[in-house]
């Protein structure tokens, strides 16, 4: 029998699973293709057959999926707001606008639901990474049974890339040791350029290219270095990637997931953009909300019958403020507006690159303006350091904030605006980000544009939809079905409903008839035009009350067919309907993995000590020169305990300056360094001049080997947070400086800055070396030993501000 016959018979037992009718494989990666040639004894009597790469369906569109951060429904001009967003306006004019599109009320859950098409609880992301709990709906570990849209598209012939924010890596997996399967490159993306975590310093970002930490300003000089801003950099990188794809593989469609950190705090934006908005918010938040409401009705993005919900009693009326408060608060709104406008401009640059490549007509652009409603984390008076104010309870006087007013938006502060502005930018809805019960937390403007397919240019789509609906929409647009298996793992059902029906039919009924909402125990349920919602107990800046149970919450009821904004509560007059909706919530919560509800701060704290950890159980750590970019979530915690840091260093003959070890930076943190030849210890609670200490030895270090030690004796007892203590700096066993500190950082130094040995990545602890960053130590560091005095560490923190 000929060899070719034997191979043919063998191949009968190795047939891959049959492809579906649409040609898409039922399992990814697709099976290896069969050899269709013949094999003889030599190539002379054989016929070759090269395996060909998988191609996307014929005519499949490029996909550009855009998601901004912390933008309320009533912020952009597209949805009646005061902040000019010509890029979004242009897409709305060429495509269709959805005015009943909903997110989850918080960033990590929204992004997990968006990428997987499954309810956030079903993919274990019912809360942000830092607040994860040991229950399936909340443990922050997205399962392999929930493959992302990127995995499906890449497995069907697409190039894939992610630019910007990724707040979907579990805190204990965010360091250089991985694992990396929940990083973008493990979730179906060929390329990642962005940051890990809830927010980032736009002037000095902590960035990764794929899984490698990078310093984007390292190769820049002069004005380019001085004026660097991440929002612009992300656009540059995305443009380059798109151009590269078109040059190298013009017939291969791309999927670009573009998720800048704007407009999450810190509100960092070039001064010339801030200047464009001078005086535009002097009328205050009350009149701004009224003006936005009228424009929304004129544009038709809200129905004429909509009610403008009133200002909450615990927010001040604008007219109750004095002139100085008005001046500061109006300027904070100017900074925020500039940030959103600047971001819209940079998104426009990316879309222009698609246009210049000749690909705009066959590119489905999905632009979701915000991953939740506007953020209330700026407190009543705004803040110059959001992490310190919200995460650590740091105090900022109004006089201090007023004194640095003109610096806001720049690199010296980590600023956020007063909550009343966020409320105004959520017009016409109640509440804000993190409150899934009300549309102020979950309603976001959304536009889709695809000139080749969407012909109703400028059309409005009023159908109720949820963030899970984006994935099946993309699959239908491309002409694919979700696979049953990915990498050998059976896939969960898709919870989302395709929105592609609405491309051509503004009046078609939505397939989304029911949707459960939940966040921090605040609950909502949508069903057939009705919405039941729990009344939140506190605002984001207020302390959570103790002793909460499910009975602590009052329920509200709304008929959305007549009440777009949840303005008229019908719960008292329709108790039977309310009970029906409440029962449905519990049924949907059980079906979608949302139980158990957590009302206990203690349960959240206990979870910290149950999560996987790289530091738990260790009290001594040894580090070496060049170990950098260790995230706070995987570094030893020097908070609320006594400790010592001992560095064995060598000073060369001509001396050496530089950082020995540091954590955090300008806005909170600590550092041991050599400055002007002298050993220095610095500690910062915030960026305010009064919040921190600095001690140094009187003499320069002589050339040769030295042991430099910092000892801290904590004043607090176990379980006491943020107490002060005594610092002692020694060289070769002899004390050279000593001081007391009244208070220390209790919970978190920074969301984005890191723990570094031998240099300082990010922002400096001391401004003395700000112009010499990363201020690498010029001599040798043999080792640095951290001793927590027998108190085993855990890098988690009881609270995290960046939700």
Secondary structure, DSSP 8 states (H G I E B T S, - for coil): --HHHHHHHHHTTS------TTS--SEES-------SB--SSGGG-B----------TT--EEEEEE-SS--TTSBGGGT-SB--HHHHHHHHHSEEESSEE--SSHHHHHHHHHHSS-TTTTT-SS-GGG--SSTTTS----TTS--HHHHHHTTT-EEEEEEEE--S-GGG-STT---TTSGGGTT-SEEEEEESS---SSS--EEETTEEE-TTTT--HHHHHT--HHHHHHHHHHHHHHHHHHH-TTS-EEEEEE--TTSSS----HHHHHTTTTTTTTHHHHHHHHHHHHHHHHTSS-TT-------TTS--GGGS-HHHHHHHHHHHHHHHHHHHHHHHHHHHHHHHHHHTT-STTEEEEEEE-SSS---TTTTT-BSBHIIIIIS-----HHHHHHTGGGTTSTT-B-B--HHHHHHTTTT-SS-TT-TTSHHHHB-EEEEE-TTT--STTEEE---EETTHHHHHHHHHHT----SEETTEE---------GGGGT-TTS--S--EEEEEETTEEEEEETTEEEEE--SS-TTS---SS--GGG--EEEEETTT-TTS-S--TTT-HHHHHHHHHHHHHHHHHTT--S----HHHHHHHHTTS--SSTT--EEEE-TT---EEGGGS---SSS-EEEEEEEEE-TT---EEEEEEEETTEEEEEEEETTEEEEEEESSSSTTSEEEEE-SS---SEEEEEEEEEEE-S-TT--SEEEEEEEEETTEEEEEEEEEE---S-S-SS-EEEESS--SS-SSGGGGGGTT-B-SSEEEEEEEE-TT-------S--S--
